Every structure is written in structure tokens, then in C-alpha cells.
């Protein structure tokens, strides 16, 4: 389970290690699988772990020391909206 309130380096390391296999996260009480995310270090005043912005199907989260954009994701239940692009 990704800790979206933790430091960016830890989150990125976990994403690299588990990728599509089993990288779970939770936002606003909804669990989802993270398939692709990018992050950067930046000082901010947002509460770590909070969803800062959602555009189209991408989500921007404030993490402890920067931001994380989750650009591809899927909800665990079958048949629901997904941010995963088909190839």
C-alpha cells in the first residue's frame, strides 16, 4: 500500500519495485491500483496525502516533500471508470 503522505523517494521506490503487480493506494476512502505516476520535489503548504487537483483522469497528490501525479490507475472493482489507457 502506498503511503501518499510519505516522502516522494519512498513512494517512487515502491512504484518501481511493484509497478502493475500490486501497487495499491487509497484516496478519500476509495482504494485503487496505481499503474503510472510521476513526482517532483517542491515545498508546499498542503497536507501530505491530500488530493490537490483532479484533471481528466489524472490525480495530483501532495506528498511529504513534493507532489505526485497519478496518471494511470484503475479501481479494484470490475466495470468501473479507469484512468488506464488501452494500448
Phi and psi restraints in degrees (range 20) as a CNS / XPLOR table:
assign (resid 1 and name C) (resid 2 and name N)
       (resid 2 and name CA) (resid 2 and name C) 1.0 -72.6 20.0 2
assign (resid 2 and name N) (resid 2 and name CA)
       (resid 2 and name C) (resid 3 and name N) 1.0 135.7 20.0 2
assign (resid 2 and name C) (resid 3 and name N)
       (resid 3 and name CA) (resid 3 and name C) 1.0 -97.0 20.0 2
assign (resid 3 and name N) (resid 3 and name CA)
       (resid 3 and name C) (resid 4 and name N) 1.0 96.3 20.0 2
assign (resid 3 and name C) (resid 4 and name N)
       (resid 4 and name CA) (resid 4 and name C) 1.0 -69.2 20.0 2
assign (resid 4 and name N) (resid 4 and name CA)
       (resid 4 and name C) (resid 5 and name N) 1.0 -5.1 20.0 2
assign (resid 4 and name C) (resid 5 and name N)
       (resid 5 and name CA) (resid 5 and name C) 1.0 -98.2 20.0 2
assign (resid 5 and name N) (resid 5 and name CA)
       (resid 5 and name C) (resid 6 and name N) 1.0 -1.7 20.0 2
assign (resid 5 and name C) (resid 6 and name N)
       (resid 6 and name CA) (resid 6 and name C) 1.0 -84.3 20.0 2
assign (resid 6 and name N) (resid 6 and name CA)
       (resid 6 and name C) (resid 7 and name N) 1.0 -175.8 20.0 2
assign (resid 6 and name C) (resid 7 and name N)
       (resid 7 and name CA) (resid 7 and name C) 1.0 -72.4 20.0 2
assign (resid 7 and name N) (resid 7 and name CA)
       (resid 7 and name C) (resid 8 and name N) 1.0 147.4 20.0 2
assign (resid 7 and name C) (resid 8 and name N)
       (resid 8 and name CA) (resid 8 and name C) 1.0 -57.8 20.0 2
assign (resid 8 and name N) (resid 8 and name CA)
       (resid 8 and name C) (resid 9 and name N) 1.0 -43.1 20.0 2
assign (resid 8 and name C) (resid 9 and name N)
       (resid 9 and name CA) (resid 9 and name C) 1.0 -59.2 20.0 2
assign (resid 9 and name N) (resid 9 and name CA)
       (resid 9 and name C) (resid 10 and name N) 1.0 -40.0 20.0 2
assign (resid 9 and name C) (resid 10 and name N)
       (resid 10 and name CA) (resid 10 and name C) 1.0 -66.5 20.0 2
assign (resid 10 and name N) (resid 10 and name CA)
       (resid 10 and name C) (resid 11 and name N) 1.0 -43.5 20.0 2
assign (resid 10 and name C) (resid 11 and name N)
       (resid 11 and name CA) (resid 11 and name C) 1.0 -63.3 20.0 2
assign (resid 11 and name N) (resid 11 and name CA)
       (resid 11 and name C) (resid 12 and name N) 1.0 -46.5 20.0 2
assign (resid 11 and name C) (resid 12 and name N)
       (resid 12 and name CA) (resid 12 and name C) 1.0 -64.5 20.0 2
assign (resid 12 and name N) (resid 12 and name CA)
       (resid 12 and name C) (resid 13 and name N) 1.0 -37.2 20.0 2
assign (resid 12 and name C) (resid 13 and name N)
       (resid 13 and name CA) (resid 13 and name C) 1.0 -63.5 20.0 2
assign (resid 13 and name N) (resid 13 and name CA)
       (resid 13 and name C) (resid 14 and name N) 1.0 -42.6 20.0 2
assign (resid 13 and name C) (resid 14 and name N)
       (resid 14 and name CA) (resid 14 and name C) 1.0 -66.7 20.0 2
assign (resid 14 and name N) (resid 14 and name CA)
       (resid 14 and name C) (resid 15 and name N) 1.0 -39.4 20.0 2
assign (resid 14 and name C) (resid 15 and name N)
       (resid 15 and name CA) (resid 15 and name C) 1.0 -63.0 20.0 2
assign (resid 15 and name N) (resid 15 and name CA)
       (resid 15 and name C) (resid 16 and name N) 1.0 -41.5 20.0 2
assign (resid 15 and name C) (resid 16 and name N)
       (resid 16 and name CA) (resid 16 and name C) 1.0 -65.6 20.0 2
assign (resid 16 and name N) (resid 16 and name CA)
       (resid 16 and name C) (resid 17 and name N) 1.0 -39.2 20.0 2
assign (resid 16 and name C) (resid 17 and name N)
       (resid 17 and name CA) (resid 17 and name C) 1.0 -71.7 20.0 2
assign (resid 17 and name N) (resid 17 and name CA)
       (resid 17 and name C) (resid 18 and name N) 1.0 -39.5 20.0 2
assign (resid 17 and name C) (resid 18 and name N)
       (resid 18 and name CA) (resid 18 and name C) 1.0 -109.3 20.0 2
assign (resid 18 and name N) (resid 18 and name CA)
       (resid 18 and name C) (resid 19 and name N) 1.0 -26.6 20.0 2
assign (resid 18 and name C) (resid 19 and name N)
       (resid 19 and name CA) (resid 19 and name C) 1.0 43.3 20.0 2
assign (resid 19 and name N) (resid 19 and name CA)
       (resid 19 and name C) (resid 20 and name N) 1.0 -132.0 20.0 2
assign (resid 19 and name C) (resid 20 and name N)
       (resid 20 and name CA) (resid 20 and name C) 1.0 -69.2 20.0 2
assign (resid 20 and name N) (resid 20 and name CA)
       (resid 20 and name C) (resid 21 and name N) 1.0 -17.8 20.0 2
assign (resid 20 and name C) (resid 21 and name N)
       (resid 21 and name CA) (resid 21 and name C) 1.0 -63.3 20.0 2
assign (resid 21 and name N) (resid 21 and name CA)
       (resid 21 and name C) (resid 22 and name N) 1.0 -52.1 20.0 2
assign (resid 21 and name C) (resid 22 and name N)
       (resid 22 and name CA) (resid 22 and name C) 1.0 -166.5 20.0 2
assign (resid 22 and name N) (resid 22 and name CA)
       (resid 22 and name C) (resid 23 and name N) 1.0 55.6 20.0 2
assign (resid 22 and name C) (resid 23 and name N)
       (resid 23 and name CA) (resid 23 and name C) 1.0 -103.4 20.0 2
assign (resid 23 and name N) (resid 23 and name CA)
       (resid 23 and name C) (resid 24 and name N) 1.0 97.0 20.0 2
assign (resid 23 and name C) (resid 24 and name N)
       (resid 24 and name CA) (resid 24 and name C) 1.0 -98.7 20.0 2
assign (resid 24 and name N) (resid 24 and name CA)
       (resid 24 and name C) (resid 25 and name N) 1.0 150.3 20.0 2
assign (resid 24 and name C) (resid 25 and name N)
       (resid 25 and name CA) (resid 25 and name C) 1.0 -144.3 20.0 2
assign (resid 25 and name N) (resid 25 and name CA)
       (resid 25 and name C) (resid 26 and name N) 1.0 169.8 20.0 2
assign (resid 25 and name C) (resid 26 and name N)
       (resid 26 and name CA) (resid 26 and name C) 1.0 -141.3 20.0 2
assign (resid 26 and name N) (resid 26 and name CA)
       (resid 26 and name C) (resid 27 and name N) 1.0 136.1 20.0 2
assign (resid 26 and name C) (resid 27 and name N)
       (resid 27 and name CA) (resid 27 and name C) 1.0 -140.3 20.0 2
assign (resid 27 and name N) (resid 27 and name CA)
       (resid 27 and name C) (resid 28 and name N) 1.0 129.8 20.0 2
assign (resid 27 and name C) (resid 28 and name N)
       (resid 28 and name CA) (resid 28 and name C) 1.0 52.5 20.0 2
assign (resid 28 and name N) (resid 28 and name CA)
       (resid 28 and name C) (resid 29 and name N) 1.0 37.6 20.0 2
assign (resid 28 and name C) (resid 29 and name N)
       (resid 29 and name CA) (resid 29 and name C) 1.0 79.6 20.0 2
assign (resid 29 and name N) (resid 29 and name CA)
       (resid 29 and name C) (resid 30 and name N) 1.0 5.8 20.0 2
assign (resid 29 and name C) (resid 30 and name N)
       (resid 30 and name CA) (resid 30 and name C) 1.0 -111.2 20.0 2
assign (resid 30 and name N) (resid 30 and name CA)
       (resid 30 and name C) (resid 31 and name N) 1.0 124.0 20.0 2
assign (resid 30 and name C) (resid 31 and name N)
       (resid 31 and name CA) (resid 31 and name C) 1.0 -86.1 20.0 2
assign (resid 31 and name N) (resid 31 and name CA)
       (resid 31 and name C) (resid 32 and name N) 1.0 144.6 20.0 2
assign (resid 31 and name C) (resid 32 and name N)
       (resid 32 and name CA) (resid 32 and name C) 1.0 -151.8 20.0 2
assign (resid 32 and name N) (resid 32 and name CA)
       (resid 32 and name C) (resid 33 and name N) 1.0 161.3 20.0 2
assign (resid 32 and name C) (resid 33 and name N)
       (resid 33 and name CA) (resid 33 and name C) 1.0 -99.1 20.0 2
assign (resid 33 and name N) (resid 33 and name CA)
       (resid 33 and name C) (resid 34 and name N) 1.0 130.0 20.0 2
assign (resid 33 and name C) (resid 34 and name N)
       (resid 34 and name CA) (resid 34 and name C) 1.0 -93.9 20.0 2
assign (resid 34 and name N) (resid 34 and name CA)
       (resid 34 and name C) (resid 35 and name N) 1.0 124.6 20.0 2
assign (resid 34 and name C) (resid 35 and name N)
       (resid 35 and name CA) (resid 35 and name C) 1.0 -103.9 20.0 2
assign (resid 35 and name N) (resid 35 and name CA)
       (resid 35 and name C) (resid 36 and name N) 1.0 -34.4 20.0 2
assign (resid 35 and name C) (resid 36 and name N)
       (resid 36 and name CA) (resid 36 and name C) 1.0 -150.2 20.0 2
assign (resid 36 and name N) (resid 36 and name CA)
       (resid 36 and name C) (resid 37 and name N) 1.0 134.1 20.0 2
assign (resid 36 and name C) (resid 37 and name N)
       (resid 37 and name CA) (resid 37 and name C) 1.0 -152.0 20.0 2
assign (resid 37 and name N) (resid 37 and name CA)
       (resid 37 and name C) (resid 38 and name N) 1.0 150.4 20.0 2
assign (resid 37 and name C) (resid 38 and name N)
       (resid 38 and name CA) (resid 38 and name C) 1.0 -132.0 20.0 2
assign (resid 38 and name N) (resid 38 and name CA)
       (resid 38 and name C) (resid 39 and name N) 1.0 149.9 20.0 2
assign (resid 38 and name C) (resid 39 and name N)
       (resid 39 and name CA) (resid 39 and name C) 1.0 -144.2 20.0 2
assign (resid 39 and name N) (resid 39 and name CA)
       (resid 39 and name C) (resid 40 and name N) 1.0 166.5 20.0 2
assign (resid 39 and name C) (resid 40 and name N)
       (resid 40 and name CA) (resid 40 and name C) 1.0 -150.4 20.0 2
assign (resid 40 and name N) (resid 40 and name CA)
       (resid 40 and name C) (resid 41 and name N) 1.0 154.1 20.0 2
assign (resid 40 and name C) (resid 41 and name N)
       (resid 41 and name CA) (resid 41 and name C) 1.0 -82.2 20.0 2
assign (resid 41 and name N) (resid 41 and name CA)
       (resid 41 and name C) (resid 42 and name N) 1.0 135.2 20.0 2
assign (resid 41 and name C) (resid 42 and name N)
       (resid 42 and name CA) (resid 42 and name C) 1.0 -168.1 20.0 2
assign (resid 42 and name N) (resid 42 and name CA)
       (resid 42 and name C) (resid 43 and name N) 1.0 136.9 20.0 2
assign (resid 42 and name C) (resid 43 and name N)
       (resid 43 and name CA) (resid 43 and name C) 1.0 -72.7 20.0 2
assign (resid 43 and name N) (resid 43 and name CA)
       (resid 43 and name C) (resid 44 and name N) 1.0 137.0 20.0 2
assign (resid 43 and name C) (resid 44 and name N)
       (resid 44 and name CA) (resid 44 and name C) 1.0 -151.7 20.0 2
assign (resid 44 and name N) (resid 44 and name CA)
       (resid 44 and name C) (resid 45 and name N) 1.0 171.5 20.0 2
assign (resid 44 and name C) (resid 45 and name N)
       (resid 45 and name CA) (resid 45 and name C) 1.0 -111.2 20.0 2
assign (resid 45 and name N) (resid 45 and name CA)
       (resid 45 and name C) (resid 46 and name N) 1.0 10.5 20.0 2
assign (resid 45 and name C) (resid 46 and name N)
       (resid 46 and name CA) (resid 46 and name C) 1.0 -77.8 20.0 2
assign (resid 46 and name N) (resid 46 and name CA)
       (resid 46 and name C) (resid 47 and name N) 1.0 152.6 20.0 2
assign (resid 46 and name C) (resid 47 and name N)
       (resid 47 and name CA) (resid 47 and name C) 1.0 -70.3 20.0 2
assign (resid 47 and name N) (resid 47 and name CA)
       (resid 47 and name C) (resid 48 and name N) 1.0 125.4 20.0 2
assign (resid 47 and name C) (resid 48 and name N)
       (resid 48 and name CA) (resid 48 and name C) 1.0 -55.5 20.0 2
assign (resid 48 and name N) (resid 48 and name CA)
       (resid 48 and name C) (resid 49 and name N) 1.0 134.9 20.0 2
assign (resid 48 and name C) (resid 49 and name N)
       (resid 49 and name CA) (resid 49 and name C) 1.0 95.3 20.0 2
assign (resid 49 and name N) (resid 49 and name CA)
       (resid 49 and name C) (resid 50 and name N) 1.0 -7.4 20.0 2
assign (resid 49 and name C) (resid 50 and name N)
       (resid 50 and name CA) (resid 50 and name C) 1.0 -85.3 20.0 2
assign (resid 50 and name N) (resid 50 and name CA)
       (resid 50 and name C) (resid 51 and name N) 1.0 145.6 20.0 2
assign (resid 50 and name C) (resid 51 and name N)
       (resid 51 and name CA) (resid 51 and name C) 1.0 -78.3 20.0 2
assign (resid 51 and name N) (resid 51 and name CA)
       (resid 51 and name C) (resid 52 and name N) 1.0 115.2 20.0 2
assign (resid 51 and name C) (resid 52 and name N)
       (resid 52 and name CA) (resid 52 and name C) 1.0 -87.3 20.0 2
assign (resid 52 and name N) (resid 52 and name CA)
       (resid 52 and name C) (resid 53 and name N) 1.0 -40.7 20.0 2
assign (resid 52 and name C) (resid 53 and name N)
       (resid 53 and name CA) (resid 53 and name C) 1.0 -158.3 20.0 2
assign (resid 53 and name N) (resid 53 and name CA)
       (resid 53 and name C) (resid 54 and name N) 1.0 148.1 20.0 2
assign (resid 53 and name C) (resid 54 and name N)
       (resid 54 and name CA) (resid 54 and name C) 1.0 -130.0 20.0 2
assign (resid 54 and name N) (resid 54 and name CA)
       (resid 54 and name C) (resid 55 and name N) 1.0 121.1 20.0 2
assign (resid 54 and name C) (resid 55 and name N)
       (resid 55 and name CA) (resid 55 and name C) 1.0 -126.8 20.0 2
assign (resid 55 and name N) (resid 55 and name CA)
       (resid 55 and name C) (resid 56 and name N) 1.0 127.1 20.0 2
assign (resid 55 and name C) (resid 56 and name N)
       (resid 56 and name CA) (resid 56 and name C) 1.0 52.4 20.0 2
assign (resid 56 and name N) (resid 56 and name CA)
       (resid 56 and name C) (resid 57 and name N) 1.0 -118.0 20.0 2
assign (resid 56 and name C) (resid 57 and name N)
       (resid 57 and name CA) (resid 57 and name C) 1.0 -112.5 20.0 2
assign (resid 57 and name N) (resid 57 and name CA)
       (resid 57 and name C) (resid 58 and name N) 1.0 14.7 20.0 2
assign (resid 57 and name C) (resid 58 and name N)
       (resid 58 and name CA) (resid 58 and name C) 1.0 -97.3 20.0 2
assign (resid 58 and name N) (resid 58 and name CA)
       (resid 58 and name C) (resid 59 and name N) 1.0 146.8 20.0 2
assign (resid 58 and name C) (resid 59 and name N)
       (resid 59 and name CA) (resid 59 and name C) 1.0 -124.9 20.0 2
assign (resid 59 and name N) (resid 59 and name CA)
       (resid 59 and name C) (resid 60 and name N) 1.0 134.3 20.0 2
assign (resid 59 and name C) (resid 60 and name N)
       (resid 60 and name CA) (resid 60 and name C) 1.0 -107.8 20.0 2
assign (resid 60 and name N) (resid 60 and name CA)
       (resid 60 and name C) (resid 61 and name N) 1.0 120.5 20.0 2
assign (resid 60 and name C) (resid 61 and name N)
       (resid 61 and name CA) (resid 61 and name C) 1.0 -113.0 20.0 2
assign (resid 61 and name N) (resid 61 and name CA)
       (resid 61 and name C) (resid 62 and name N) 1.0 142.7 20.0 2
assign (resid 61 and name C) (resid 62 and name N)
       (resid 62 and name CA) (resid 62 and name C) 1.0 -83.9 20.0 2
assign (resid 62 and name N) (resid 62 and name CA)
       (resid 62 and name C) (resid 63 and name N) 1.0 126.9 20.0 2
assign (resid 62 and name C) (resid 63 and name N)
       (resid 63 and name CA) (resid 63 and name C) 1.0 -109.6 20.0 2
assign (resid 63 and name N) (resid 63 and name CA)
       (resid 63 and name C) (resid 64 and name N) 1.0 179.1 20.0 2
assign (resid 63 and name C) (resid 64 and name N)
       (resid 64 and name CA) (resid 64 and name C) 1.0 -54.8 20.0 2
assign (resid 64 and name N) (resid 64 and name CA)
       (resid 64 and name C) (resid 65 and name N) 1.0 -38.2 20.0 2
assign (resid 64 and name C) (resid 65 and name N)
       (resid 65 and name CA) (resid 65 and name C) 1.0 -130.4 20.0 2
assign (resid 65 and name N) (resid 65 and name CA)
       (resid 65 and name C) (resid 66 and name N) 1.0 22.1 20.0 2
assign (resid 65 and name C) (resid 66 and name N)
       (resid 66 and name CA) (resid 66 and name C) 1.0 173.7 20.0 2
assign (resid 66 and name N) (resid 66 and name CA)
       (resid 66 and name C) (resid 67 and name N) 1.0 -146.7 20.0 2
assign (resid 66 and name C) (resid 67 and name N)
       (resid 67 and name CA) (resid 67 and name C) 1.0 -133.2 20.0 2
assign (resid 67 and name N) (resid 67 and name CA)
       (resid 67 and name C) (resid 68 and name N) 1.0 153.4 20.0 2
assign (resid 67 and name C) (resid 68 and name N)
       (resid 68 and name CA) (resid 68 and name C) 1.0 -132.8 20.0 2
assign (resid 68 and name N) (resid 68 and name CA)
       (resid 68 and name C) (resid 69 and name N) 1.0 124.3 20.0 2
assign (resid 68 and name C) (resid 69 and name N)
       (resid 69 and name CA) (resid 69 and name C) 1.0 -101.7 20.0 2
assign (resid 69 and name N) (resid 69 and name CA)
       (resid 69 and name C) (resid 70 and name N) 1.0 120.0 20.0 2
assign (resid 69 and name C) (resid 70 and name N)
       (resid 70 and name CA) (resid 70 and name C) 1.0 -97.6 20.0 2
assign (resid 70 and name N) (resid 70 and name CA)
       (resid 70 and name C) (resid 71 and name N) 1.0 109.0 20.0 2
assign (resid 70 and name C) (resid 71 and name N)
       (resid 71 and name CA) (resid 71 and name C) 1.0 -100.4 20.0 2
assign (resid 71 and name N) (resid 71 and name CA)
       (resid 71 and name C) (resid 72 and name N) 1.0 -20.1 20.0 2
assign (resid 71 and name C) (resid 72 and name N)
       (resid 72 and name CA) (resid 72 and name C) 1.0 -136.1 20.0 2
assign (resid 72 and name N) (resid 72 and name CA)
       (resid 72 and name C) (resid 73 and name N) 1.0 126.9 20.0 2
assign (resid 72 and name C) (resid 73 and name N)
       (resid 73 and name CA) (resid 73 and name C) 1.0 -155.7 20.0 2
assign (resid 73 and name N) (resid 73 and name CA)
       (resid 73 and name C) (resid 74 and name N) 1.0 167.5 20.0 2
assign (resid 73 and name C) (resid 74 and name N)
       (resid 74 and name CA) (resid 74 and name C) 1.0 -148.1 20.0 2
assign (resid 74 and name N) (resid 74 and name CA)
       (resid 74 and name C) (resid 75 and name N) 1.0 144.8 20.0 2
assign (resid 74 and name C) (resid 75 and name N)
       (resid 75 and name CA) (resid 75 and name C) 1.0 -80.7 20.0 2
assign (resid 75 and name N) (resid 75 and name CA)
       (resid 75 and name C) (resid 76 and name N) 1.0 147.6 20.0 2
assign (resid 75 and name C) (resid 76 and name N)
       (resid 76 and name CA) (resid 76 and name C) 1.0 -69.0 20.0 2
assign (resid 76 and name N) (resid 76 and name CA)
       (resid 76 and name C) (resid 77 and name N) 1.0 -26.4 20.0 2
assign (resid 76 and name C) (resid 77 and name N)
       (resid 77 and name CA) (resid 77 and name C) 1.0 -75.9 20.0 2
assign (resid 77 and name N) (resid 77 and name CA)
       (resid 77 and name C) (resid 78 and name N) 1.0 140.8 20.0 2
assign (resid 77 and name C) (resid 78 and name N)
       (resid 78 and name CA) (resid 78 and name C) 1.0 -70.7 20.0 2
assign (resid 78 and name N) (resid 78 and name CA)
       (resid 78 and name C) (resid 79 and name N) 1.0 147.7 20.0 2
assign (resid 78 and name C) (resid 79 and name N)
       (resid 79 and name CA) (resid 79 and name C) 1.0 80.3 20.0 2
assign (resid 79 and name N) (resid 79 and name CA)
       (resid 79 and name C) (resid 80 and name N) 1.0 14.1 20.0 2
assign (resid 79 and name C) (resid 80 and name N)
       (resid 80 and name CA) (resid 80 and name C) 1.0 -106.6 20.0 2
assign (resid 80 and name N) (resid 80 and name CA)
       (resid 80 and name C) (resid 81 and name N) 1.0 169.1 20.0 2
assign (resid 80 and name C) (resid 81 and name N)
       (resid 81 and name CA) (resid 81 and name C) 1.0 -59.9 20.0 2
assign (resid 81 and name N) (resid 81 and name CA)
       (resid 81 and name C) (resid 82 and name N) 1.0 140.2 20.0 2
assign (resid 81 and name C) (resid 82 and name N)
       (resid 82 and name CA) (resid 82 and name C) 1.0 -133.7 20.0 2
assign (resid 82 and name N) (resid 82 and name CA)
       (resid 82 and name C) (resid 83 and name N) 1.0 146.6 20.0 2
assign (resid 82 and name C) (resid 83 and name N)
       (resid 83 and name CA) (resid 83 and name C) 1.0 -92.2 20.0 2
assign (resid 83 and name N) (resid 83 and name CA)
       (resid 83 and name C) (resid 84 and name N) 1.0 9.6 20.0 2
assign (resid 83 and name C) (resid 84 and name N)
       (resid 84 and name CA) (resid 84 and name C) 1.0 -85.3 20.0 2
assign (resid 84 and name N) (resid 84 and name CA)
       (resid 84 and name C) (resid 85 and name N) 1.0 125.5 20.0 2
assign (resid 84 and name C) (resid 85 and name N)
       (resid 85 and name CA) (resid 85 and name C) 1.0 -85.1 20.0 2
assign (resid 85 and name N) (resid 85 and name CA)
       (resid 85 and name C) (resid 86 and name N) 1.0 131.6 20.0 2
assign (resid 85 and name C) (resid 86 and name N)
       (resid 86 and name CA) (resid 86 and name C) 1.0 -71.9 20.0 2
assign (resid 86 and name N) (resid 86 and name CA)
       (resid 86 and name C) (resid 87 and name N) 1.0 147.2 20.0 2
